[in-house]
Amino acid sequence: MNTTPSSLLQPGPATRALVLGGGGSTGNAWLIGVIAGLSDAGLDVTGADLTVGTSAGSTAAAQLAGRTPAELFGDILSAAPPKPPATAGSDRGNAPIRPVTDHLARFRAIIAASEDAADMRRRMGASALELDAASDGTWPAQWRATVAARLPSQDWPRRAVLITAVDATTGEPVVFDRNSGVELADAVAASCSSGLPYRIGDRLYIDGGYSRNENADLAAGYERVLVLSPFGGRTMHPLDWGMQLAAQVEELQESGSTVETISPDSEHLFGTNAMDLSLRPAAARAGHEQGRALAAQVSEFWLRPR
């Protein structure tokens, strides 16, 4: 399986890159809202020469390949109210569903025990493999069906889109694109797999956010890079690991890129609330308002002549 992004090896015009970071269900809604708000104000960023999607951002990148921002935004606002969330102890393939707070506690414990980012990714992978061993193996098929149902198209877009993940066995970051031999729904399912690992072929993968929440460094060399970060560039990792968005922005600038970042105005829709489906409309509206408000500023950056 080729997991080296050919679009990086043989890029087209390296002008504009759009980076969509992770942030759970509300983060996905906020990303769609921002892009729809920009579009409503006259700026379409979906035609970027490169789009990088991580976790919730991978879903948004795939969704934007099949529907307009306005349609996706409308879908969020018109969606039926979500069912009550499953309680801790209910089954997900015989593996108990853990509240977000439990997941964050596990994540913090692994970070505290890790020597560096690579060690942390290996430990996260090992933890996911332990959960997988305790499950009945039915979750991947269920998860794939869920992810596929969210995508307007099952086909990779023709423009360059990179979807990030992490190999659960080695802890190495992985990037999928249309030439990787991986179906779009599988790439997105792997990128969003923050608990149990997701299998593609003979490999198991976990969430691309364990590499970096934005993975903006994949846009190195592009003239202009617009980063949408639902988590606002925050990180739970030690700063000397260089996982935070500020470090990624510095790397991009050193490569010659000009970078603009957009983060939510409020934190209450994210963090421990990131998986609350009932907050998706509010997150989308908040993003839409930001997009409209920032459209003139972003247009000057995005449309500036070379």
Residue, then its C-alpha position, 0 to 999 in steps of 0.5 A: m500500500n502506498t501511503t506516500p502522498s504523490s501530490l507532495l512528490q509531484p505538486g501542481p501550482a504551489t500557491r494556496a493551501l487550506v488546512l482543516g484541523g481536528g476538533g470532534s463533531t462540533g469542530n467539523a460543524w464549525l469548519i463547515g460554518v467558517i467556509a460557508g460564511l466566507s463563501d456567503a461573503g464572496l470568498d470561495v476557499t474550496g478551490a485551494d491547490l492543496t487541502v489537508g484534513t485531519s480527523a474532523g477536518s478530514t471529514a470536512a475536506a471530503q464533504l466539501a469535495g461533494r457538496t457546496p459549503a452552503e449545502l453542507f451548512g444547511d444540512i447541519l442546521s436542518a438535521a434532526p435532533p440527535k438521539p441521547p448519547a450512549t452511556a458509559g458501559s454500553d457496547r461498541g463492539n463489546a468495548p465500552i464507550r468511554p466518556v470524552t472526559d475518560h478519553l482525555a484522562r487516558f490521553r493525558a496519562i499517556i502524554a505524561a509517561s511519554e519521552d517525546a511525540a514519537d513515544m506518545r504516538r507509539r503508546m497511543g497506538a498500543s492503547a488502541l490495540e489493547l482496546d481492539a483486542a478486547s472488542d468483538g471486531t465488529w466496530p470497524a465495519q460499523w464505523r466505516a458505514t457511519v463515515a461513508a454515510r456522511l460523505p456526499s461522494q465516495d470518490w476522491p476529488r481530483r484536486a489535491v487532498l491529503i488525509t492524515a492518520v497514524d500507524a497504530t503499530t509503529g506510531e508513524p504518521v501516515v498521509f493518504d491521497r487519491n493515489s494511495g490505493v485507499e478508498l476515501a471513506d477508509a482514509v477518513a475513517a482512519s483519520c477520525s479513529s481516536g479510540l479503537p484502531y481502524r484497519i485498512g488492508d493489513r495495517l491498523y490506524i489511529d486518529g491523524g490528530y495524534s501526529r499534530n492536530e492540524n498537520a499544517d506542516l504538510a503545506a510547506g512550500y505553498e505560498r499562502v496557507l489558511v489554517l482553520s483550527p477548531f481547538g484554537g491551536r491549543t495542545m496538551h503536549p509539552l511545548d518543546w515537542g513542537m506539536q502546537l499550531a504556533a510551532q507549525v506556523e513557524e515551520l511554514q514561515e521558514s519554508g517561505s509560506t505566508v500563513e493566516t489562522i482562524s480559531p473559534d471565538s468561544e471555547h465552550l462548544f469544543g473541548t469536552n463538548a466536542m462530541d456533543l451532536s446537539l451543539r453542532p448547529a450552534a458551532a456551525r452558526a458561530g463559524h458562519e458568523q466568523g467567516r462572514a466577519l473575516a471575509a474581507q481580511v482573508s480575501e486580501f490574503w487569499l486573493r493577493p496577486r503573486 
